[in-house]
Amino acid sequence: MTQPRILLIVSGGIAAYKTLELVRLLKGKGIAVRAVMTDSAKQFVTPLSLGVLTEDHVYGDMFDLKEEREIGHIQLSREADLIVVGPATANILAKMAGGIADDLATTILLATDKPVLAVPAMNVRMWHHKATQRNLAQLRDDGIHVMEPGVGAMACNEWGKGRLPEPAEIVLEIERLLAEAPEADAHYLLPDTSRTINAPDLSHSNLFGRHVLVTAGPTHEPIDPVRYIANRSSGKQGFAIAAAAARAGAKVTLVAGPVALPTPPGVTRIDVETAREMFAAVEDALPADVAIMVAAVADWRAADEAPQKLKKDGTGLPHPLALAENPDILATLGASNRRPGLLIGFAAETEKVVEHATAKRAKKNADWIVANDVSGNVMGGERNTIHLVTATGVESWPDMPKADVAARLIERIADELAGG
């Protein structure tokens, strides 16, 4: 099997910096990337940075004799399996829709016979402008795949739809399009191949403007100043859920245990260490329309935290460690008069996954329990297989990346709120 090849066209916008992470993720998937930059894109990301990551020359000058002799715009437009325009500004989308070819990037797009994925990113008012929407409709009719932008805070301090989707989401769309691409020779796109990619677009749904409270990561329960009780939770699933909720237009509060993860865009983050600190932060964050308790909270803590590091006493016997039970955050929320309208808990199990999760849902007075088997490498890994336990039954989802689990769960929550 030959290595998939992507031609990445980067146009000018503040989101251009995200293309560095996008290239890194694509290379990690074994996908070859060659890049083209518009002149305005070079104001945000240097060709050197992009070239280091692609391990290839970065193209950009239509009238560079050396570049055109070594690999002309026609060859660039034909040798990739997929052309990705990201970020796709309102300007380049307008040029694409009008068939304008006034630089290397737009000339390649006009000359190509390969599938094209446009990943728009722009100010919310620019996105909703009639001219932009008219151009998008034309592109879809022309067979261009268009990925919906995200919803959230923008560099211009406005809020709304227009954010570049996260690189991991773009990678998923690229992988899907590559999998669908025919293995035959180059072909011309026809209008009936048009398709809009949703990532997901819930900006006008019942999640928009709602307060979603998410907990994520482990808790660390001190034994002494250098030791603690903890678990292997990485926080990745909870952070992915918070990110997906923010993209759906929700007001998101993320209460995070000690993890080394960046704060998702548009999310208000509260860092805590212990279960009691997480409990207090959750209570302070109420009221919430939806609470998703993803954190793997330690059930126990040391009853008496030693003020100094505990030392061996020479007897060969372990130092006695008395334990005290931590507050049950999910159960407390389930019984609270400030209970969120939709309360979702997580159950990390190693056996009888659905059976234990079903019992937990009833015991904690939760609406849903998201259960998973953590006996493998789920904790700290990139993928998850979950069972969604509700009052009406159990939905078993296939193995998928944690970002996909998050997107699907947020869509499911939006559907539930719409029907409630």
GULO-138544 format. One record per residue (C-alpha): residue number from 1; residue in one letter; x, y, z. Coordinates in nm, 2 decimals. Layout:
<nodes>
NODE  resi  resn      c1      c2      c3
NODE   NUM     A       X       Y       Z
...
</nodes>
This chain:
<nodes>
NODE  resi  resn      c1      c2      c3
NODE     1     M    0.00    0.00    0.00
NODE     2     T    0.14    0.34   -0.10
NODE     3     Q    0.18    0.62    0.15
NODE     4     P   -0.12    0.86    0.14
NODE     5     R   -0.02    1.21    0.02
NODE     6     I   -0.17    1.54    0.13
NODE     7     L   -0.11    1.88   -0.03
NODE     8     L   -0.18    2.13    0.25
NODE     9     I   -0.27    2.49    0.14
NODE    10     V   -0.23    2.74    0.42
NODE    11     S   -0.40    3.07    0.37
NODE    12     G   -0.36    3.38    0.59
NODE    13     G   -0.54    3.38    0.93
NODE    14     I   -0.45    3.37    1.29
NODE    15     A   -0.55    3.00    1.30
NODE    16     A   -0.26    2.92    1.06
NODE    17     Y   -0.05    2.84    1.37
NODE    18     K   -0.26    2.53    1.42
NODE    19     T   -0.13    2.38    1.09
NODE    20     L    0.19    2.30    1.26
NODE    21     E    0.01    2.06    1.50
NODE    22     L   -0.20    1.93    1.21
NODE    23     V    0.11    1.84    1.01
NODE    24     R    0.26    1.67    1.32
NODE    25     L   -0.05    1.46    1.37
NODE    26     L   -0.07    1.37    1.00
NODE    27     K    0.30    1.26    0.99
NODE    28     G    0.23    1.05    1.30
NODE    29     K   -0.04    0.87    1.10
NODE    30     G    0.20    0.79    0.82
NODE    31     I    0.06    1.05    0.59
NODE    32     A    0.30    1.24    0.37
NODE    33     V    0.24    1.62    0.37
NODE    34     R    0.36    1.88    0.12
NODE    35     A    0.27    2.24    0.19
NODE    36     V    0.19    2.56    0.00
NODE    37     M    0.15    2.89    0.17
NODE    38     T   -0.01    3.21    0.05
NODE    39     D    0.18    3.54    0.11
NODE    40     S   -0.05    3.64    0.39
NODE    41     A   -0.01    3.30    0.56
NODE    42     K    0.36    3.37    0.60
NODE    43     Q    0.27    3.66    0.83
NODE    44     F    0.15    3.41    1.08
NODE    45     V    0.37    3.10    1.03
NODE    46     T    0.71    3.09    0.88
NODE    47     P    0.79    2.86    0.58
NODE    48     L    1.09    2.73    0.78
NODE    49     S    0.87    2.60    1.07
NODE    50     L    0.63    2.43    0.83
NODE    51     G    0.92    2.29    0.62
NODE    52     V    1.08    2.14    0.92
NODE    53     L    0.77    1.95    1.01
NODE    54     T    0.68    1.84    0.66
NODE    55     E    1.04    1.75    0.59
NODE    56     D    1.00    1.91    0.24
NODE    57     H    1.02    2.24    0.06
NODE    58     V    0.73    2.48    0.13
NODE    59     Y    0.60    2.63   -0.19
NODE    60     G    0.45    2.97   -0.24
NODE    61     D    0.59    3.17   -0.53
NODE    62     M    0.41    3.12   -0.86
NODE    63     F    0.68    3.30   -1.05
NODE    64     D    0.99    3.14   -0.89
NODE    65     L    1.17    2.99   -1.18
NODE    66     K    1.35    2.73   -0.97
NODE    67     E    1.04    2.61   -0.80
NODE    68     E    0.84    2.60   -1.12
NODE    69     R    1.12    2.41   -1.30
NODE    70     E    1.16    2.15   -1.02
NODE    71     I    0.79    2.09   -0.96
NODE    72     G    0.54    2.30   -1.14
NODE    73     H    0.19    2.40   -1.02
NODE    74     I    0.03    2.14   -1.24
NODE    75     Q    0.24    1.86   -1.08
NODE    76     L    0.16    1.99   -0.73
NODE    77     S   -0.21    1.99   -0.82
NODE    78     R   -0.21    1.63   -0.95
NODE    79     E    0.03    1.42   -0.74
NODE    80     A   -0.15    1.44   -0.40
NODE    81     D   -0.43    1.21   -0.30
NODE    82     L   -0.62    1.50   -0.13
NODE    83     I   -0.58    1.87   -0.12
NODE    84     V   -0.66    2.04    0.21
NODE    85     V   -0.71    2.41    0.24
NODE    86     G   -0.68    2.51    0.60
NODE    87     P   -0.73    2.75    0.74
NODE    88     A   -0.95    2.85    0.45
NODE    89     T   -1.02    3.22    0.49
NODE    90     A   -1.32    3.40    0.35
NODE    91     N   -1.09    3.55    0.09
NODE    92     I   -0.96    3.22   -0.05
NODE    93     L   -1.31    3.06   -0.04
NODE    94     A   -1.43    3.35   -0.25
NODE    95     K   -1.15    3.30   -0.50
NODE    96     M   -1.22    2.93   -0.52
NODE    97     A   -1.59    2.98   -0.58
NODE    98     G   -1.52    3.24   -0.85
NODE    99     G   -1.25    3.04   -1.02
NODE   100     I   -0.98    3.30   -0.96
NODE   101     A   -0.62    3.19   -1.00
NODE   102     D   -0.40    3.49   -0.90
NODE   103     D   -0.13    3.31   -0.70
NODE   104     L    0.02    2.96   -0.66
NODE   105     A   -0.24    2.83   -0.41
NODE   106     T   -0.55    2.93   -0.62
NODE   107     T   -0.39    2.82   -0.94
NODE   108     I   -0.33    2.48   -0.80
NODE   109     L   -0.69    2.46   -0.68
NODE   110     L   -0.82    2.55   -1.03
NODE   111     A   -0.59    2.30   -1.20
NODE   112     T   -0.64    2.00   -0.97
NODE   113     D   -0.84    1.69   -1.05
NODE   114     K   -0.82    1.56   -0.69
NODE   115     P   -1.06    1.58   -0.40
NODE   116     V   -1.04    1.91   -0.21
NODE   117     L   -1.13    1.96    0.16
NODE   118     A   -1.18    2.32    0.27
NODE   119     V   -1.15    2.39    0.64
NODE   120     P   -1.29    2.74    0.70
NODE   121     A   -1.17    2.98    0.98
NODE   122     M   -1.28    3.34    1.01
NODE   123     N   -1.46    3.59    1.22
NODE   124     V   -1.82    3.50    1.31
NODE   125     R   -1.97    3.79    1.12
NODE   126     M   -1.76    3.70    0.81
NODE   127     W   -1.88    3.34    0.84
NODE   128     H   -2.25    3.44    0.85
NODE   129     H   -2.22    3.70    0.58
NODE   130     K   -2.44    3.63    0.28
NODE   131     A   -2.14    3.65    0.04
NODE   132     T   -1.95    3.38    0.23
NODE   133     Q   -2.26    3.16    0.26
NODE   134     R   -2.32    3.20   -0.11
NODE   135     N   -1.96    3.11   -0.19
NODE   136     L   -1.98    2.80    0.03
NODE   137     A   -2.30    2.69   -0.14
NODE   138     Q   -2.12    2.72   -0.48
NODE   139     L   -1.82    2.52   -0.36
NODE   140     R   -2.04    2.24   -0.23
NODE   141     D   -2.22    2.24   -0.57
NODE   142     D   -1.88    2.22   -0.73
NODE   143     G   -1.79    1.91   -0.53
NODE   144     I   -1.57    2.06   -0.27
NODE   145     H   -1.59    1.90    0.08
NODE   146     V   -1.65    2.17    0.34
NODE   147     M   -1.58    2.11    0.71
NODE   148     E   -1.80    2.32    0.94
NODE   149     P   -1.60    2.55    1.17
NODE   150     G   -1.62    2.53    1.55
NODE   151     V   -1.80    2.76    1.79
NODE   152     G   -1.63    2.95    2.06
NODE   153     A   -1.41    3.25    2.16
NODE   154     M   -1.21    3.41    1.89
NODE   155     A   -0.89    3.61    1.87
NODE   156     C   -1.09    3.92    1.80
NODE   157     N   -1.26    3.88    2.14
NODE   158     E   -1.59    3.79    1.98
NODE   159     W   -1.79    3.46    2.03
NODE   160     G   -1.96    3.24    1.77
NODE   161     K   -1.91    3.02    1.48
NODE   162     G   -1.59    3.05    1.27
NODE   163     R   -1.31    2.88    1.47
NODE   164     L   -1.08    2.64    1.29
NODE   165     P   -1.17    2.29    1.41
NODE   166     E   -0.91    2.12    1.63
NODE   167     P   -0.63    1.95    1.44
NODE   168     A   -0.73    1.61    1.56
NODE   169     E   -1.08    1.66    1.41
NODE   170     I   -0.93    1.77    1.08
NODE   171     V   -0.72    1.45    1.08
NODE   172     L   -1.03    1.24    1.12
NODE   173     E   -1.19    1.40    0.82
NODE   174     I   -0.88    1.36    0.62
NODE   175     E   -0.86    0.99    0.71
NODE   176     R   -1.22    0.94    0.62
NODE   177     L   -1.18    1.11    0.28
NODE   178     L   -0.87    0.92    0.20
NODE   179     A   -1.05    0.60    0.28
NODE   180     E   -1.34    0.69    0.05
NODE   181     A   -1.11    0.80   -0.24
NODE   182     P   -1.11    0.56   -0.53
NODE   183     E   -0.79    0.38   -0.61
NODE   184     A   -0.82    0.45   -0.98
NODE   185     D   -0.63    0.71   -1.17
NODE   186     A   -0.70    1.08   -1.11
NODE   187     H   -1.06    1.19   -1.16
NODE   188     Y   -1.25    1.51   -1.19
NODE   189     L   -1.50    1.59   -0.91
NODE   190     L   -1.86    1.60   -1.01
NODE   191     P   -2.14    1.80   -0.85
NODE   192     D   -2.30    1.49   -0.70
NODE   193     T   -2.00    1.42   -0.49
NODE   194     S   -2.06    1.74   -0.28
NODE   195     R   -2.09    1.69    0.09
NODE   196     T   -2.08    1.90    0.40
NODE   197     I   -1.87    1.78    0.68
NODE   198     N   -2.02    1.84    1.02
NODE   199     A   -1.78    1.86    1.31
NODE   200     P   -2.05    1.87    1.48
NODE   201     D   -2.24    2.20    1.42
NODE   202     L   -2.46    2.25    1.72
NODE   203     S   -2.43    2.63    1.74
NODE   204     H   -2.81    2.67    1.71
NODE   205     S   -2.91    2.36    1.92
NODE   206     N   -3.02    2.32    2.27
NODE   207     L   -2.66    2.32    2.39
NODE   208     F   -2.59    2.68    2.27
NODE   209     G   -2.54    2.90    2.57
NODE   210     R   -2.61    2.63    2.83
NODE   211     H   -2.38    2.57    3.12
NODE   212     V   -2.20    2.24    3.10
NODE   213     L   -1.99    2.13    3.39
NODE   214     V   -1.72    1.87    3.33
NODE   215     T   -1.47    1.71    3.57
NODE   216     A   -1.16    1.54    3.44
NODE   217     G   -0.84    1.37    3.54
NODE   218     P   -0.74    1.20    3.87
NODE   219     T   -0.72    1.34    4.21
NODE   220     H   -0.40    1.32    4.43
NODE   221     E   -0.46    1.25    4.79
NODE   222     P   -0.14    1.33    5.00
NODE   223     I    0.01    1.08    5.24
NODE   224     D    0.30    1.31    5.32
NODE   225     P    0.47    1.60    5.15
NODE   226     V    0.61    1.37    4.87
NODE   227     R    0.37    1.08    4.84
NODE   228     Y    0.01    1.05    4.74
NODE   229     I   -0.27    0.81    4.65
NODE   230     A   -0.38    0.84    4.29
NODE   231     N   -0.48    0.65    3.98
NODE   232     R   -0.37    0.63    3.61
NODE   233     S   -0.63    0.87    3.47
NODE   234     S   -0.48    1.11    3.21
NODE   235     G   -0.77    1.34    3.18
NODE   236     K   -0.78    1.31    2.80
NODE   237     Q   -1.14    1.19    2.77
NODE   238     G   -1.27    1.46    3.00
NODE   239     F   -1.08    1.73    2.82
NODE   240     A   -1.20    1.61    2.49
NODE   241     I   -1.56    1.62    2.61
NODE   242     A   -1.51    1.98    2.75
NODE   243     A   -1.37    2.08    2.41
NODE   244     A   -1.66    1.93    2.22
NODE   245     A   -1.91    2.10    2.44
NODE   246     A   -1.74    2.43    2.39
NODE   247     R   -1.74    2.38    2.01
NODE   248     A   -2.12    2.31    2.04
NODE   249     G   -2.17    2.66    2.18
NODE   250     A   -2.20    2.57    2.55
NODE   251     K   -2.06    2.77    2.84
NODE   252     V   -1.82    2.51    2.98
NODE   253     T   -1.66    2.49    3.32
NODE   254     L   -1.39    2.22    3.35
NODE   255     V   -1.27    2.12    3.69
NODE   256     A   -0.94    1.94    3.63
NODE   257     G   -0.73    1.73    3.85
NODE   258     P   -0.35    1.73    3.82
NODE   259     V   -0.29    1.66    3.45
NODE   260     A   -0.05    1.80    3.19
NODE   261     L   -0.30    1.90    2.92
NODE   262     P   -0.37    2.24    2.76
NODE   263     T   -0.70    2.41    2.83
NODE   264     P   -0.94    2.36    2.54
NODE   265     P   -1.04    2.68    2.36
NODE   266     G   -1.35    2.85    2.50
NODE   267     V   -1.34    2.66    2.83
NODE   268     T   -1.31    2.80    3.18
NODE   269     R   -1.07    2.58    3.37
NODE   270     I   -1.04    2.53    3.75
NODE   271     D   -0.74    2.33    3.87
NODE   272     V   -0.77    2.12    4.18
NODE   273     E   -0.56    1.84    4.34
NODE   274     T   -0.77    1.65    4.59
NODE   275     A   -1.12    1.50    4.59
NODE   276     R   -1.23    1.75    4.85
NODE   277     E   -1.10    2.04    4.64
NODE   278     M   -1.28    1.90    4.34
NODE   279     F   -1.60    1.86    4.54
NODE   280     A   -1.59    2.22    4.65
NODE   281     A   -1.51    2.35    4.30
NODE   282     V   -1.80    2.15    4.15
NODE   283     E   -2.04    2.30    4.41
NODE   284     D   -1.91    2.65    4.35
NODE   285     A   -1.97    2.60    3.97
NODE   286     L   -2.34    2.52    4.01
NODE   287     P   -2.60    2.57    3.88
NODE   288     A   -2.54    2.38    3.56
NODE   289     D   -2.77    2.25    3.29
NODE   290     V   -2.55    1.94    3.23
NODE   291     A   -2.29    1.79    3.45
NODE   292     I   -2.05    1.53    3.31
NODE   293     M   -1.85    1.37    3.59
NODE   294     V   -1.56    1.21    3.40
NODE   295     A   -1.29    1.25    3.67
NODE   296     A   -1.15    0.93    3.83
NODE   297     V   -1.18    1.06    4.18
NODE   298     A   -0.99    0.87    4.45
NODE   299     D   -1.24    0.69    4.68
NODE   300     W   -1.00    0.71    4.97
NODE   301     R   -0.75    0.95    5.13
NODE   302     A   -0.51    0.93    5.41
NODE   303     A   -0.69    1.00    5.74
NODE   304     D   -0.40    1.19    5.87
NODE   305     E   -0.15    1.35    5.63
NODE   306     A    0.20    1.34    5.77
NODE   307     P    0.36    1.69    5.80
NODE   308     Q    0.70    1.54    5.71
NODE   309     K    0.82    1.27    5.48
NODE   310     L    0.76    0.92    5.64
NODE   311     K    1.08    0.73    5.70
NODE   312     K    1.14    0.35    5.73
NODE   313     D    1.18    0.26    6.10
NODE   314     G    1.41   -0.04    6.05
NODE   315     T    1.16   -0.30    6.14
NODE   316     G    1.08   -0.40    5.79
NODE   317     L    0.71   -0.34    5.85
NODE   318     P    0.51   -0.08    5.65
NODE   319     H    0.41    0.24    5.81
NODE   320     P    0.05    0.21    5.92
NODE   321     L   -0.18    0.40    5.69
NODE   322     A   -0.53    0.48    5.80
NODE   323     L   -0.78    0.57    5.53
NODE   324     A   -1.08    0.80    5.52
NODE   325     E   -1.36    0.79    5.26
NODE   326     N   -1.37    1.09    5.02
NODE   327     P   -1.69    1.27    4.93
NODE   328     D   -1.89    1.11    4.65
NODE   329     I   -1.93    1.40    4.41
NODE   330     L   -2.17    1.22    4.17
NODE   331     A   -2.40    1.09    4.45
NODE   332     T   -2.41    1.43    4.62
NODE   333     L   -2.51    1.60    4.29
NODE   334     G   -2.77    1.33    4.23
NODE   335     A   -2.94    1.41    4.57
NODE   336     S   -2.89    1.78    4.56
NODE   337     N   -3.17    2.04    4.52
NODE   338     R   -2.93    2.20    4.27
NODE   339     R   -2.91    1.88    4.07
NODE   340     P   -2.82    1.95    3.70
NODE   341     G   -3.10    1.87    3.46
NODE   342     L   -2.89    1.61    3.29
NODE   343     L   -2.64    1.43    3.52
NODE   344     I   -2.39    1.19    3.37
NODE   345     G   -2.13    0.98    3.55
NODE   346     F   -1.85    0.77    3.43
NODE   347     A   -1.77    0.42    3.55
NODE   348     A   -1.42    0.28    3.50
NODE   349     E   -1.45   -0.10    3.54
NODE   350     T   -1.23   -0.40    3.50
NODE   351     E   -1.51   -0.67    3.51
NODE   352     K   -1.89   -0.69    3.46
NODE   353     V   -1.87   -0.35    3.31
NODE   354     V   -2.24   -0.30    3.21
NODE   355     E   -2.37   -0.47    3.53
NODE   356     H   -2.17   -0.25    3.76
NODE   357     A   -2.25    0.06    3.56
NODE   358     T   -2.62   -0.01    3.57
NODE   359     A   -2.61   -0.05    3.95
NODE   360     K   -2.41    0.27    3.98
NODE   361     R   -2.66    0.47    3.78
NODE   362     A   -2.94    0.37    4.02
NODE   363     K   -2.73    0.41    4.33
NODE   364     K   -2.60    0.76    4.24
NODE   365     N   -2.93    0.89    4.09
NODE   366     A   -2.76    0.97    3.76
NODE   367     D   -2.94    1.00    3.43
NODE   368     W   -2.66    0.83    3.24
NODE   369     I   -2.35    0.63    3.31
NODE   370     V   -2.07    0.61    3.06
NODE   371     A   -1.89    0.28    3.13
NODE   372     N   -1.57    0.15    3.00
NODE   373     D   -1.33   -0.13    3.06
NODE   374     V   -1.00    0.01    3.18
NODE   375     S   -0.82   -0.32    3.23
NODE   376     G   -0.62   -0.25    2.91
NODE   377     N   -0.45    0.08    2.81
NODE   378     V   -0.76    0.30    2.81
NODE   379     M   -0.62    0.52    3.10
NODE   380     G   -0.36    0.73    2.93
NODE   381     G   -0.44    0.60    2.58
NODE   382     E   -0.59    0.77    2.28
NODE   383     R   -0.89    0.54    2.22
NODE   384     N   -1.19    0.43    2.42
NODE   385     T   -1.48    0.17    2.40
NODE   386     I   -1.78    0.28    2.60
NODE   387     H   -2.13    0.16    2.69
NODE   388     L   -2.39    0.43    2.75
NODE   389     V   -2.62    0.32    3.02
NODE   390     T   -2.95    0.51    3.04
NODE   391     A   -3.30    0.45    3.18
NODE   392     T   -3.41    0.29    2.85
NODE   393     G   -3.12    0.05    2.80
NODE   394     V   -2.76    0.02    2.70
NODE   395     E   -2.59    0.16    2.39
NODE   396     S   -2.26   -0.01    2.31
NODE   397     W   -2.03    0.21    2.10
NODE   398     P   -1.75    0.07    1.89
NODE   399     D   -1.38    0.14    1.97
NODE   400     M   -1.29    0.49    1.85
NODE   401     P   -1.06    0.78    1.94
NODE   402     K   -1.15    0.97    2.25
NODE   403     A   -1.22    1.28    2.05
NODE   404     D   -1.48    1.08    1.86
NODE   405     V   -1.63    0.95    2.18
NODE   406     A   -1.65    1.31    2.30
NODE   407     A   -1.82    1.44    1.98
NODE   408     R   -2.07    1.16    1.98
NODE   409     L   -2.16    1.21    2.35
NODE   410     I   -2.21    1.58    2.30
NODE   411     E   -2.44    1.51    2.00
NODE   412     R   -2.63    1.26    2.21
NODE   413     I   -2.67    1.52    2.49
NODE   414     A   -2.79    1.78    2.24
NODE   415     D   -3.05    1.54    2.11
NODE   416     E   -3.16    1.46    2.47
NODE   417     L   -3.21    1.83    2.55
NODE   418     A   -3.39    1.89    2.23
NODE   419     G   -3.64    1.62    2.32
NODE   420     G   -3.67    1.71    2.68
</nodes>
